[in-house]
Structures are given as structure tokens and as C-alpha cells.
């Protein structure tokens, strides 16, 4: 398949708490919970703030962060103050954007993942100025779980220890729990000193610049499976359709489960800590639900670039394909910047259909009406 162009440039940035982004429904304010965990009280508080200052909609991102949507500009300062009161905004403005740290959801207090992550967060001021999407994956469980998730510098488990690995390399430099953060900071400084800021991401930078030889000594273990919906050793796992929650629904789930904390993941899954699974009409409780195979951006309701109501269409088409389905309001592909079995792309008020490709690839069919899609997808 030939591409019609490179990926179109996004007209925004990764929103933070102090630097929100205006979208079609108001400001988007990102909250980065430490170790991807909020206590029950913090989660109840976040739900209240989403309703008080925003639209009551909370996004779950592919970096295991949460976003309060629809925040009115005049409410932004009050929201920041309230987030600080909840302990969900522990950094000063310069450091908050650097706390881009992904962890697997099954860490326990005192293990390698939690210990390294807490030290890295304490030492954020030792990092150089990094591109806004540059991030870390502290993946030090029994085997890596985050190999397919975004992370420029990684801590991973090998057969006999830990490595610090640069994204784009197959092997890494052996480290210990005590030396891991020192090595990550050193690697981040090398990235900037060698001209990586313009490349923005480590893997892209390493296509044109050779990494130090000692960075490639040991390979990580084979990746282990991500959590599945249902009972989990740490609690119970639920799916979040399109990664979007309504505050009152999340509040109801916490009340019904009696959990002591909420853990968020990069896979549109949430985990209620130390709680058994409960019935829910708003969260996905079946691992085979076809909505889990669909990526859909906020579409016309939440983004000026969206050409149609992506999520309404996605629900109508759920189950028509056994593979992955990406419903994208425009060619930028924000919800899934990787190939899907079927991709639908809004363009000039109509919908293009791409098979086994990306939103900016050459479509197999152009300018379709929504009413034509069921038959076209069913024939693939």
C-alpha cells in the first residue's frame, strides 16, 4: 500500500495541568497520578472536580494519565488549586511536564518498579530540558509489560537482573535498583548533548546517531501479558470504551466496589485495588467485548478537526470485524498512530476506508457515507 503523505502535523501539544490545551469542548487538563495510582478519596475528588470545573468527562490516555475535559478557562486556576489540595499536582510547573513516567499496573510497594519510579520523580530537576513527549517506562516486574507502549528510556528485567534500555535498541546497559536512576539521567543528558531534541523521540534519534557501545549489553526478557478484564491479583480490571469515563459512572463504580484505590493503565483498562469485580452497565466487564478492539478519537464533539461523531459510529460498527477498527475524525490519527485492520477517516464531510493501514495511507475507498460502511466492512 502506498502512502498519500506523511502523518499530518498535530495542531496542539500534549496537555498538562499547568499548560492545558483548548479543544472543541473546552480546555483539556491532564493529571499525571504518581505510579498511575489514585487513592479512593483522590478519585472521588477528581470526579467532583471534573463536574465542578469541566464537563464531567474524564479521559484515560495511552500514557496512563487522566484528562479532565471541558474545563472553562475561567475555572483553570481554581482547578489547579483543587488538584494540589488532593495531592494530584505535587510538582512545580517546570517539573510537572517532566513527570512522564509509565509503570505496569501490578507493582507493589517496595518492589523495583515503585522504588526506581519514586526516586526518578524526586530527581526530575536533574534531567535536562526534554521534548514534551519524551517519557520513561519503569518496567521492572518479572518481565517487561510495556514494550509496545511509548517510552524513550526504559528499565526492564533480564534473565539475571535489570537493564536501562534506550527505545530503538534491542539491548540495554545492566543496572541495579540503586544505579538505575543515575543511568537514566545520564542517558537523557546524552540524548540532548547529541542533538536529540530536534528528533523529539529516542528511537527516531538513534536512526541517525549511534548510541554508546556499552548501552547494548543485555536483552530484556520476553514480554509478559497485559492484564485482562475480571479478577486480578491486585483487585479487579474493567475496560473503558474509547478511554472515556463519565465522572458519575466512575464514582458509582468506586462506591459499588469499595476499593481503596484506582490504578490506570495505557490500555483503556482501570483496576480497582483490593476489590472483587462488580457488575457495571457503563464499564466493560467482558474481555470479548468488541469495543475493546476499537480506537476512536473524540471526533466532532470534542475536536475542531473532527469531521463526524466518531464514537457513535464506532458503537454502530462494533463487532463487524474480528480485527482492530480505528475510527478517526481526521487524518492525524490521534487515537491510534499505528496500523489497524480497518481504519475509517473523516475527510471533507465524508469517510475514507483504509484496510491494513494508517489514517494517512491511501484509502481503498473514498468519500463514503456512514450508511455505506456496514456493508463495506462486512465484505472485507
Beta strands, then each sheet from edge to edge (+ up, - down):
strand 1: 21-23
strand 2: 26-31
strand 3: 37-39
strand 4: 57-60
strand 5: 66-71
strand 6: 101-103
strand 7: 136-139
strand 8: 153-157
strand 9: 162-166
strand 10: 171-175
strand 11: 218-219
strand 12: 230-232
strand 13: 235-239
strand 14: 244-246
strand 15: 261-264
strand 16: 269-273
strand 17: 294-296
strand 18: 325-328
strand 19: 340-347
strand 20: 350-357
strand 21: 365-368
sheet 1: 1+ 2- 5+ 4- 14+
sheet 2: 3+ 15- 16+ 13- 12+
sheet 3: 6+ 7+ 8+ 9- 10+ 11-
sheet 4: 17+ 18+ 19+ 20- 21+
end
